[in-house]
Amino acid sequence: MITTRPLFIPVILGTARQGRESEQVARFVFDEVVKREGVETELIDIRNVELPTTDAGEAIKDARFSATVERADALIIVTPEYNHGYPGLLKHVLDTNLKEYIHKAVGVCGVSAGGFGGTRVIQNLLPVLREMGLVTIFWDGNFSNAGTLFDESGNLLDNSHVQRMDKFLKELIWMAKTLRYGRENINLEG
């Protein structure tokens, strides 16, 4: 039976750096998700996820973040590329949950100052996400030259990103619906 309950797809801004160009990208992605009928969302800024550094993994779960991930049908991660990799704090936050991710869809939006649109950060993050039990979609969000994508008021200057995000969200929503159906109706044991 297919449920009509809205999908819940939070957007995670994966860096805490000052002056982060990826914040405007995360807000753009969030605004595009808000426009989707039958989808609820929330913007999670990892700056606001309180995690100690005295331990790791599930031992330091932030109850609010964990509850959000548990409720989620899918996740969108917006992350900058730092030296071909992902921010350490993003990995630290993601590592605090495991069972909450199983059989849920995830899409990644890579952000870079240069011309590759975060391709390398996405390549490096995909095996991590798969190991956590998330199901990655085949469409990525690539945002090149992040410092020139928006005007001073935060308005997107290149509307081709709207069309690309439409394809990204269609794939993510399809996968989220399919996996929700599976989680709710198909016994993994056979």
PyMOL CGO cylinders between C-alpha atoms (Angstrom):
from pymol import cmd
from pymol.cgo import CYLINDER

trace = [
    CYLINDER, 0.00, 0.00, 0.00, 1.40, 3.41, -0.96, 0.3, 1, 1, 1, 1, 1, 1,
    CYLINDER, 1.40, 3.41, -0.96, 1.04, 6.03, 1.74, 0.3, 1, 1, 1, 1, 1, 1,
    CYLINDER, 1.04, 6.03, 1.74, -0.02, 9.59, 1.04, 0.3, 1, 1, 1, 1, 1, 1,
    CYLINDER, -0.02, 9.59, 1.04, 1.83, 10.95, 4.07, 0.3, 1, 1, 1, 1, 1, 1,
    CYLINDER, 1.83, 10.95, 4.07, 4.20, 13.72, 2.91, 0.3, 1, 1, 1, 1, 1, 1,
    CYLINDER, 4.20, 13.72, 2.91, 7.81, 12.80, 2.37, 0.3, 1, 1, 1, 1, 1, 1,
    CYLINDER, 7.81, 12.80, 2.37, 10.25, 14.41, 4.78, 0.3, 1, 1, 1, 1, 1, 1,
    CYLINDER, 10.25, 14.41, 4.78, 13.51, 15.39, 3.09, 0.3, 1, 1, 1, 1, 1, 1,
    CYLINDER, 13.51, 15.39, 3.09, 15.81, 17.60, 5.18, 0.3, 1, 1, 1, 1, 1, 1,
    CYLINDER, 15.81, 17.60, 5.18, 18.70, 19.53, 3.61, 0.3, 1, 1, 1, 1, 1, 1,
    CYLINDER, 18.70, 19.53, 3.61, 21.99, 19.33, 5.52, 0.3, 1, 1, 1, 1, 1, 1,
    CYLINDER, 21.99, 19.33, 5.52, 24.48, 22.18, 5.14, 0.3, 1, 1, 1, 1, 1, 1,
    CYLINDER, 24.48, 22.18, 5.14, 27.73, 20.29, 5.65, 0.3, 1, 1, 1, 1, 1, 1,
    CYLINDER, 27.73, 20.29, 5.65, 30.25, 22.91, 6.75, 0.3, 1, 1, 1, 1, 1, 1,
    CYLINDER, 30.25, 22.91, 6.75, 30.69, 25.21, 9.70, 0.3, 1, 1, 1, 1, 1, 1,
    CYLINDER, 30.69, 25.21, 9.70, 33.37, 27.47, 8.20, 0.3, 1, 1, 1, 1, 1, 1,
    CYLINDER, 33.37, 27.47, 8.20, 33.01, 31.22, 8.38, 0.3, 1, 1, 1, 1, 1, 1,
    CYLINDER, 33.01, 31.22, 8.38, 32.30, 32.88, 5.03, 0.3, 1, 1, 1, 1, 1, 1,
    CYLINDER, 32.30, 32.88, 5.03, 31.03, 29.63, 3.54, 0.3, 1, 1, 1, 1, 1, 1,
    CYLINDER, 31.03, 29.63, 3.54, 29.85, 30.02, -0.06, 0.3, 1, 1, 1, 1, 1, 1,
    CYLINDER, 29.85, 30.02, -0.06, 27.86, 26.79, 0.21, 0.3, 1, 1, 1, 1, 1, 1,
    CYLINDER, 27.86, 26.79, 0.21, 25.31, 28.43, 2.52, 0.3, 1, 1, 1, 1, 1, 1,
    CYLINDER, 25.31, 28.43, 2.52, 23.64, 30.22, -0.39, 0.3, 1, 1, 1, 1, 1, 1,
    CYLINDER, 23.64, 30.22, -0.39, 23.59, 26.96, -2.35, 0.3, 1, 1, 1, 1, 1, 1,
    CYLINDER, 23.59, 26.96, -2.35, 21.96, 25.17, 0.61, 0.3, 1, 1, 1, 1, 1, 1,
    CYLINDER, 21.96, 25.17, 0.61, 19.31, 27.89, 0.84, 0.3, 1, 1, 1, 1, 1, 1,
    CYLINDER, 19.31, 27.89, 0.84, 18.64, 27.60, -2.91, 0.3, 1, 1, 1, 1, 1, 1,
    CYLINDER, 18.64, 27.60, -2.91, 18.31, 23.80, -2.66, 0.3, 1, 1, 1, 1, 1, 1,
    CYLINDER, 18.31, 23.80, -2.66, 16.06, 24.16, 0.40, 0.3, 1, 1, 1, 1, 1, 1,
    CYLINDER, 16.06, 24.16, 0.40, 13.83, 26.65, -1.47, 0.3, 1, 1, 1, 1, 1, 1,
    CYLINDER, 13.83, 26.65, -1.47, 13.54, 24.22, -4.40, 0.3, 1, 1, 1, 1, 1, 1,
    CYLINDER, 13.54, 24.22, -4.40, 12.50, 21.39, -2.06, 0.3, 1, 1, 1, 1, 1, 1,
    CYLINDER, 12.50, 21.39, -2.06, 9.90, 23.64, -0.40, 0.3, 1, 1, 1, 1, 1, 1,
    CYLINDER, 9.90, 23.64, -0.40, 8.22, 24.09, -3.80, 0.3, 1, 1, 1, 1, 1, 1,
    CYLINDER, 8.22, 24.09, -3.80, 7.58, 20.33, -4.12, 0.3, 1, 1, 1, 1, 1, 1,
    CYLINDER, 7.58, 20.33, -4.12, 4.06, 19.20, -3.43, 0.3, 1, 1, 1, 1, 1, 1,
    CYLINDER, 4.06, 19.20, -3.43, 3.87, 16.38, -0.91, 0.3, 1, 1, 1, 1, 1, 1,
    CYLINDER, 3.87, 16.38, -0.91, 7.31, 17.09, 0.53, 0.3, 1, 1, 1, 1, 1, 1,
    CYLINDER, 7.31, 17.09, 0.53, 8.24, 18.62, 3.87, 0.3, 1, 1, 1, 1, 1, 1,
    CYLINDER, 8.24, 18.62, 3.87, 11.74, 19.80, 4.61, 0.3, 1, 1, 1, 1, 1, 1,
    CYLINDER, 11.74, 19.80, 4.61, 13.98, 21.54, 7.09, 0.3, 1, 1, 1, 1, 1, 1,
    CYLINDER, 13.98, 21.54, 7.09, 17.41, 23.12, 6.73, 0.3, 1, 1, 1, 1, 1, 1,
    CYLINDER, 17.41, 23.12, 6.73, 19.96, 21.60, 9.11, 0.3, 1, 1, 1, 1, 1, 1,
    CYLINDER, 19.96, 21.60, 9.11, 23.10, 23.65, 9.63, 0.3, 1, 1, 1, 1, 1, 1,
    CYLINDER, 23.10, 23.65, 9.63, 25.79, 21.45, 11.16, 0.3, 1, 1, 1, 1, 1, 1,
    CYLINDER, 25.79, 21.45, 11.16, 26.97, 24.51, 13.09, 0.3, 1, 1, 1, 1, 1, 1,
    CYLINDER, 26.97, 24.51, 13.09, 23.89, 23.94, 15.25, 0.3, 1, 1, 1, 1, 1, 1,
    CYLINDER, 23.89, 23.94, 15.25, 24.40, 20.21, 15.86, 0.3, 1, 1, 1, 1, 1, 1,
    CYLINDER, 24.40, 20.21, 15.86, 26.02, 20.03, 19.27, 0.3, 1, 1, 1, 1, 1, 1,
    CYLINDER, 26.02, 20.03, 19.27, 28.55, 17.24, 19.39, 0.3, 1, 1, 1, 1, 1, 1,
    CYLINDER, 28.55, 17.24, 19.39, 31.40, 16.81, 21.82, 0.3, 1, 1, 1, 1, 1, 1,
    CYLINDER, 31.40, 16.81, 21.82, 34.82, 15.82, 20.57, 0.3, 1, 1, 1, 1, 1, 1,
    CYLINDER, 34.82, 15.82, 20.57, 35.54, 13.70, 23.64, 0.3, 1, 1, 1, 1, 1, 1,
    CYLINDER, 35.54, 13.70, 23.64, 34.07, 10.59, 22.01, 0.3, 1, 1, 1, 1, 1, 1,
    CYLINDER, 34.07, 10.59, 22.01, 32.76, 9.55, 18.61, 0.3, 1, 1, 1, 1, 1, 1,
    CYLINDER, 32.76, 9.55, 18.61, 30.00, 7.80, 16.72, 0.3, 1, 1, 1, 1, 1, 1,
    CYLINDER, 30.00, 7.80, 16.72, 26.71, 6.90, 18.29, 0.3, 1, 1, 1, 1, 1, 1,
    CYLINDER, 26.71, 6.90, 18.29, 28.11, 7.61, 21.78, 0.3, 1, 1, 1, 1, 1, 1,
    CYLINDER, 28.11, 7.61, 21.78, 27.73, 11.35, 21.12, 0.3, 1, 1, 1, 1, 1, 1,
    CYLINDER, 27.73, 11.35, 21.12, 24.38, 11.51, 19.32, 0.3, 1, 1, 1, 1, 1, 1,
    CYLINDER, 24.38, 11.51, 19.32, 22.58, 14.82, 19.23, 0.3, 1, 1, 1, 1, 1, 1,
    CYLINDER, 22.58, 14.82, 19.23, 19.01, 13.79, 20.07, 0.3, 1, 1, 1, 1, 1, 1,
    CYLINDER, 19.01, 13.79, 20.07, 17.39, 16.39, 17.80, 0.3, 1, 1, 1, 1, 1, 1,
    CYLINDER, 17.39, 16.39, 17.80, 19.56, 15.55, 14.78, 0.3, 1, 1, 1, 1, 1, 1,
    CYLINDER, 19.56, 15.55, 14.78, 19.01, 11.81, 15.30, 0.3, 1, 1, 1, 1, 1, 1,
    CYLINDER, 19.01, 11.81, 15.30, 15.24, 12.27, 15.56, 0.3, 1, 1, 1, 1, 1, 1,
    CYLINDER, 15.24, 12.27, 15.56, 15.26, 14.30, 12.34, 0.3, 1, 1, 1, 1, 1, 1,
    CYLINDER, 15.26, 14.30, 12.34, 17.25, 11.62, 10.50, 0.3, 1, 1, 1, 1, 1, 1,
    CYLINDER, 17.25, 11.62, 10.50, 14.99, 8.89, 11.90, 0.3, 1, 1, 1, 1, 1, 1,
    CYLINDER, 14.99, 8.89, 11.90, 11.91, 10.72, 10.59, 0.3, 1, 1, 1, 1, 1, 1,
    CYLINDER, 11.91, 10.72, 10.59, 13.50, 11.47, 7.19, 0.3, 1, 1, 1, 1, 1, 1,
    CYLINDER, 13.50, 11.47, 7.19, 12.57, 9.58, 4.05, 0.3, 1, 1, 1, 1, 1, 1,
    CYLINDER, 12.57, 9.58, 4.05, 15.62, 10.97, 2.28, 0.3, 1, 1, 1, 1, 1, 1,
    CYLINDER, 15.62, 10.97, 2.28, 18.44, 13.43, 2.88, 0.3, 1, 1, 1, 1, 1, 1,
    CYLINDER, 18.44, 13.43, 2.88, 20.12, 16.08, 0.77, 0.3, 1, 1, 1, 1, 1, 1,
    CYLINDER, 20.12, 16.08, 0.77, 23.67, 16.94, 1.71, 0.3, 1, 1, 1, 1, 1, 1,
    CYLINDER, 23.67, 16.94, 1.71, 25.11, 20.23, 0.47, 0.3, 1, 1, 1, 1, 1, 1,
    CYLINDER, 25.11, 20.23, 0.47, 28.84, 20.17, 1.01, 0.3, 1, 1, 1, 1, 1, 1,
    CYLINDER, 28.84, 20.17, 1.01, 31.80, 22.16, -0.19, 0.3, 1, 1, 1, 1, 1, 1,
    CYLINDER, 31.80, 22.16, -0.19, 34.88, 20.52, -1.59, 0.3, 1, 1, 1, 1, 1, 1,
    CYLINDER, 34.88, 20.52, -1.59, 37.90, 21.13, 0.63, 0.3, 1, 1, 1, 1, 1, 1,
    CYLINDER, 37.90, 21.13, 0.63, 41.13, 19.85, -0.94, 0.3, 1, 1, 1, 1, 1, 1,
    CYLINDER, 41.13, 19.85, -0.94, 39.24, 17.17, -2.91, 0.3, 1, 1, 1, 1, 1, 1,
    CYLINDER, 39.24, 17.17, -2.91, 37.43, 15.98, 0.23, 0.3, 1, 1, 1, 1, 1, 1,
    CYLINDER, 37.43, 15.98, 0.23, 34.51, 16.65, 2.54, 0.3, 1, 1, 1, 1, 1, 1,
    CYLINDER, 34.51, 16.65, 2.54, 34.60, 18.66, 5.77, 0.3, 1, 1, 1, 1, 1, 1,
    CYLINDER, 34.60, 18.66, 5.77, 35.68, 16.67, 8.81, 0.3, 1, 1, 1, 1, 1, 1,
    CYLINDER, 35.68, 16.67, 8.81, 32.84, 18.07, 10.90, 0.3, 1, 1, 1, 1, 1, 1,
    CYLINDER, 32.84, 18.07, 10.90, 30.30, 16.75, 8.35, 0.3, 1, 1, 1, 1, 1, 1,
    CYLINDER, 30.30, 16.75, 8.35, 31.78, 13.25, 8.73, 0.3, 1, 1, 1, 1, 1, 1,
    CYLINDER, 31.78, 13.25, 8.73, 31.75, 13.62, 12.52, 0.3, 1, 1, 1, 1, 1, 1,
    CYLINDER, 31.75, 13.62, 12.52, 28.04, 14.57, 12.44, 0.3, 1, 1, 1, 1, 1, 1,
    CYLINDER, 28.04, 14.57, 12.44, 27.09, 11.80, 9.99, 0.3, 1, 1, 1, 1, 1, 1,
    CYLINDER, 27.09, 11.80, 9.99, 28.93, 9.16, 12.03, 0.3, 1, 1, 1, 1, 1, 1,
    CYLINDER, 28.93, 9.16, 12.03, 26.66, 9.74, 15.03, 0.3, 1, 1, 1, 1, 1, 1,
    CYLINDER, 26.66, 9.74, 15.03, 23.84, 7.76, 13.43, 0.3, 1, 1, 1, 1, 1, 1,
    CYLINDER, 23.84, 7.76, 13.43, 23.68, 4.38, 11.75, 0.3, 1, 1, 1, 1, 1, 1,
    CYLINDER, 23.68, 4.38, 11.75, 20.35, 2.56, 12.01, 0.3, 1, 1, 1, 1, 1, 1,
    CYLINDER, 20.35, 2.56, 12.01, 18.55, 5.82, 11.26, 0.3, 1, 1, 1, 1, 1, 1,
    CYLINDER, 18.55, 5.82, 11.26, 20.01, 5.81, 7.71, 0.3, 1, 1, 1, 1, 1, 1,
    CYLINDER, 20.01, 5.81, 7.71, 19.22, 2.26, 6.61, 0.3, 1, 1, 1, 1, 1, 1,
    CYLINDER, 19.22, 2.26, 6.61, 17.40, 2.06, 3.27, 0.3, 1, 1, 1, 1, 1, 1,
    CYLINDER, 17.40, 2.06, 3.27, 16.89, 5.80, 2.92, 0.3, 1, 1, 1, 1, 1, 1,
    CYLINDER, 16.89, 5.80, 2.92, 17.73, 7.83, -0.16, 0.3, 1, 1, 1, 1, 1, 1,
    CYLINDER, 17.73, 7.83, -0.16, 20.41, 10.50, -0.22, 0.3, 1, 1, 1, 1, 1, 1,
    CYLINDER, 20.41, 10.50, -0.22, 21.44, 13.03, -2.83, 0.3, 1, 1, 1, 1, 1, 1,
    CYLINDER, 21.44, 13.03, -2.83, 24.61, 15.09, -2.67, 0.3, 1, 1, 1, 1, 1, 1,
    CYLINDER, 24.61, 15.09, -2.67, 25.17, 18.63, -3.89, 0.3, 1, 1, 1, 1, 1, 1,
    CYLINDER, 25.17, 18.63, -3.89, 28.84, 19.47, -4.23, 0.3, 1, 1, 1, 1, 1, 1,
    CYLINDER, 28.84, 19.47, -4.23, 30.02, 23.07, -4.09, 0.3, 1, 1, 1, 1, 1, 1,
    CYLINDER, 30.02, 23.07, -4.09, 33.39, 24.31, -5.30, 0.3, 1, 1, 1, 1, 1, 1,
    CYLINDER, 33.39, 24.31, -5.30, 35.19, 27.58, -5.82, 0.3, 1, 1, 1, 1, 1, 1,
    CYLINDER, 35.19, 27.58, -5.82, 36.50, 26.26, -9.13, 0.3, 1, 1, 1, 1, 1, 1,
    CYLINDER, 36.50, 26.26, -9.13, 35.01, 24.70, -12.21, 0.3, 1, 1, 1, 1, 1, 1,
    CYLINDER, 35.01, 24.70, -12.21, 34.36, 21.10, -11.14, 0.3, 1, 1, 1, 1, 1, 1,
    CYLINDER, 34.36, 21.10, -11.14, 31.23, 21.74, -9.07, 0.3, 1, 1, 1, 1, 1, 1,
    CYLINDER, 31.23, 21.74, -9.07, 32.26, 19.62, -6.13, 0.3, 1, 1, 1, 1, 1, 1,
    CYLINDER, 32.26, 19.62, -6.13, 32.63, 16.47, -8.24, 0.3, 1, 1, 1, 1, 1, 1,
    CYLINDER, 32.63, 16.47, -8.24, 35.57, 15.21, -6.20, 0.3, 1, 1, 1, 1, 1, 1,
    CYLINDER, 35.57, 15.21, -6.20, 33.85, 15.73, -2.85, 0.3, 1, 1, 1, 1, 1, 1,
    CYLINDER, 33.85, 15.73, -2.85, 30.85, 13.79, -4.14, 0.3, 1, 1, 1, 1, 1, 1,
    CYLINDER, 30.85, 13.79, -4.14, 33.10, 10.96, -5.36, 0.3, 1, 1, 1, 1, 1, 1,
    CYLINDER, 33.10, 10.96, -5.36, 34.75, 10.78, -1.95, 0.3, 1, 1, 1, 1, 1, 1,
    CYLINDER, 34.75, 10.78, -1.95, 31.51, 10.97, 0.03, 0.3, 1, 1, 1, 1, 1, 1,
    CYLINDER, 31.51, 10.97, 0.03, 29.51, 8.33, -1.89, 0.3, 1, 1, 1, 1, 1, 1,
    CYLINDER, 29.51, 8.33, -1.89, 31.32, 5.26, -0.47, 0.3, 1, 1, 1, 1, 1, 1,
    CYLINDER, 31.32, 5.26, -0.47, 30.91, 6.67, 3.05, 0.3, 1, 1, 1, 1, 1, 1,
    CYLINDER, 30.91, 6.67, 3.05, 27.18, 7.17, 2.57, 0.3, 1, 1, 1, 1, 1, 1,
    CYLINDER, 27.18, 7.17, 2.57, 26.74, 3.70, 1.11, 0.3, 1, 1, 1, 1, 1, 1,
    CYLINDER, 26.74, 3.70, 1.11, 28.60, 2.16, 4.05, 0.3, 1, 1, 1, 1, 1, 1,
    CYLINDER, 28.60, 2.16, 4.05, 26.19, 3.94, 6.40, 0.3, 1, 1, 1, 1, 1, 1,
    CYLINDER, 26.19, 3.94, 6.40, 23.24, 2.21, 4.70, 0.3, 1, 1, 1, 1, 1, 1,
    CYLINDER, 23.24, 2.21, 4.70, 22.02, 5.15, 2.65, 0.3, 1, 1, 1, 1, 1, 1,
    CYLINDER, 22.02, 5.15, 2.65, 21.01, 4.62, -0.98, 0.3, 1, 1, 1, 1, 1, 1,
    CYLINDER, 21.01, 4.62, -0.98, 22.65, 7.20, -3.21, 0.3, 1, 1, 1, 1, 1, 1,
    CYLINDER, 22.65, 7.20, -3.21, 20.82, 8.50, -6.24, 0.3, 1, 1, 1, 1, 1, 1,
    CYLINDER, 20.82, 8.50, -6.24, 22.59, 8.68, -9.59, 0.3, 1, 1, 1, 1, 1, 1,
    CYLINDER, 22.59, 8.68, -9.59, 22.00, 12.40, -10.14, 0.3, 1, 1, 1, 1, 1, 1,
    CYLINDER, 22.00, 12.40, -10.14, 24.25, 14.91, -8.32, 0.3, 1, 1, 1, 1, 1, 1,
    CYLINDER, 24.25, 14.91, -8.32, 23.96, 18.62, -7.74, 0.3, 1, 1, 1, 1, 1, 1,
    CYLINDER, 23.96, 18.62, -7.74, 27.11, 20.36, -8.97, 0.3, 1, 1, 1, 1, 1, 1,
    CYLINDER, 27.11, 20.36, -8.97, 27.69, 24.01, -8.15, 0.3, 1, 1, 1, 1, 1, 1,
    CYLINDER, 27.69, 24.01, -8.15, 30.89, 25.44, -9.67, 0.3, 1, 1, 1, 1, 1, 1,
    CYLINDER, 30.89, 25.44, -9.67, 32.38, 28.87, -9.02, 0.3, 1, 1, 1, 1, 1, 1,
    CYLINDER, 32.38, 28.87, -9.02, 30.27, 29.25, -5.88, 0.3, 1, 1, 1, 1, 1, 1,
    CYLINDER, 30.27, 29.25, -5.88, 31.38, 32.83, -5.27, 0.3, 1, 1, 1, 1, 1, 1,
    CYLINDER, 31.38, 32.83, -5.27, 29.73, 33.99, -8.50, 0.3, 1, 1, 1, 1, 1, 1,
    CYLINDER, 29.73, 33.99, -8.50, 26.45, 32.02, -8.45, 0.3, 1, 1, 1, 1, 1, 1,
    CYLINDER, 26.45, 32.02, -8.45, 24.43, 34.58, -6.48, 0.3, 1, 1, 1, 1, 1, 1,
    CYLINDER, 24.43, 34.58, -6.48, 24.13, 38.36, -6.39, 0.3, 1, 1, 1, 1, 1, 1,
    CYLINDER, 24.13, 38.36, -6.39, 24.52, 40.46, -3.22, 0.3, 1, 1, 1, 1, 1, 1,
    CYLINDER, 24.52, 40.46, -3.22, 20.87, 39.80, -2.30, 0.3, 1, 1, 1, 1, 1, 1,
    CYLINDER, 20.87, 39.80, -2.30, 21.26, 36.04, -2.61, 0.3, 1, 1, 1, 1, 1, 1,
    CYLINDER, 21.26, 36.04, -2.61, 19.47, 35.73, -5.96, 0.3, 1, 1, 1, 1, 1, 1,
    CYLINDER, 19.47, 35.73, -5.96, 20.64, 32.94, -8.26, 0.3, 1, 1, 1, 1, 1, 1,
    CYLINDER, 20.64, 32.94, -8.26, 22.35, 34.31, -11.37, 0.3, 1, 1, 1, 1, 1, 1,
    CYLINDER, 22.35, 34.31, -11.37, 22.42, 31.12, -13.46, 0.3, 1, 1, 1, 1, 1, 1,
    CYLINDER, 22.42, 31.12, -13.46, 18.94, 29.63, -13.91, 0.3, 1, 1, 1, 1, 1, 1,
    CYLINDER, 18.94, 29.63, -13.91, 20.31, 26.42, -15.44, 0.3, 1, 1, 1, 1, 1, 1,
    CYLINDER, 20.31, 26.42, -15.44, 20.66, 25.24, -11.83, 0.3, 1, 1, 1, 1, 1, 1,
    CYLINDER, 20.66, 25.24, -11.83, 16.87, 25.31, -11.47, 0.3, 1, 1, 1, 1, 1, 1,
    CYLINDER, 16.87, 25.31, -11.47, 16.50, 22.74, -14.28, 0.3, 1, 1, 1, 1, 1, 1,
    CYLINDER, 16.50, 22.74, -14.28, 19.31, 20.59, -12.92, 0.3, 1, 1, 1, 1, 1, 1,
    CYLINDER, 19.31, 20.59, -12.92, 17.83, 20.68, -9.42, 0.3, 1, 1, 1, 1, 1, 1,
    CYLINDER, 17.83, 20.68, -9.42, 14.46, 19.67, -10.87, 0.3, 1, 1, 1, 1, 1, 1,
    CYLINDER, 14.46, 19.67, -10.87, 16.03, 16.47, -12.31, 0.3, 1, 1, 1, 1, 1, 1,
    CYLINDER, 16.03, 16.47, -12.31, 17.89, 15.86, -9.04, 0.3, 1, 1, 1, 1, 1, 1,
    CYLINDER, 17.89, 15.86, -9.04, 14.74, 16.23, -6.93, 0.3, 1, 1, 1, 1, 1, 1,
    CYLINDER, 14.74, 16.23, -6.93, 12.60, 14.09, -9.24, 0.3, 1, 1, 1, 1, 1, 1,
    CYLINDER, 12.60, 14.09, -9.24, 15.11, 11.24, -8.87, 0.3, 1, 1, 1, 1, 1, 1,
    CYLINDER, 15.11, 11.24, -8.87, 15.45, 11.72, -5.10, 0.3, 1, 1, 1, 1, 1, 1,
    CYLINDER, 15.45, 11.72, -5.10, 11.68, 11.83, -4.55, 0.3, 1, 1, 1, 1, 1, 1,
    CYLINDER, 11.68, 11.83, -4.55, 11.14, 8.72, -6.67, 0.3, 1, 1, 1, 1, 1, 1,
    CYLINDER, 11.14, 8.72, -6.67, 13.82, 6.87, -4.71, 0.3, 1, 1, 1, 1, 1, 1,
    CYLINDER, 13.82, 6.87, -4.71, 12.45, 8.12, -1.38, 0.3, 1, 1, 1, 1, 1, 1,
    CYLINDER, 12.45, 8.12, -1.38, 8.95, 6.86, -2.25, 0.3, 1, 1, 1, 1, 1, 1,
    CYLINDER, 8.95, 6.86, -2.25, 10.27, 3.52, -3.45, 0.3, 1, 1, 1, 1, 1, 1,
    CYLINDER, 10.27, 3.52, -3.45, 12.43, 2.96, -0.38, 0.3, 1, 1, 1, 1, 1, 1,
    CYLINDER, 12.43, 2.96, -0.38, 9.67, 4.08, 2.00, 0.3, 1, 1, 1, 1, 1, 1,
    CYLINDER, 9.67, 4.08, 2.00, 7.37, 1.52, 0.40, 0.3, 1, 1, 1, 1, 1, 1,
    CYLINDER, 7.37, 1.52, 0.40, 10.04, -1.13, 0.85, 0.3, 1, 1, 1, 1, 1, 1,
    CYLINDER, 10.04, -1.13, 0.85, 10.75, -0.23, 4.47, 0.3, 1, 1, 1, 1, 1, 1,
    CYLINDER, 10.75, -0.23, 4.47, 7.06, -0.28, 5.34, 0.3, 1, 1, 1, 1, 1, 1,
    CYLINDER, 7.06, -0.28, 5.34, 5.86, -3.26, 3.26, 0.3, 1, 1, 1, 1, 1, 1,
    CYLINDER, 5.86, -3.26, 3.26, 8.65, -5.70, 2.43, 0.3, 1, 1, 1, 1, 1, 1,
    CYLINDER, 8.65, -5.70, 2.43, 10.20, -7.94, 5.03, 0.3, 1, 1, 1, 1, 1, 1,
    CYLINDER, 10.20, -7.94, 5.03, 13.97, -7.98, 4.52, 0.3, 1, 1, 1, 1, 1, 1,
    CYLINDER, 13.97, -7.98, 4.52, 14.13, -11.55, 5.83, 0.3, 1, 1, 1, 1, 1, 1,
    CYLINDER, 14.13, -11.55, 5.83, 12.13, -12.82, 2.89, 0.3, 1, 1, 1, 1, 1, 1,
]
cmd.load_cgo(trace, "trace")
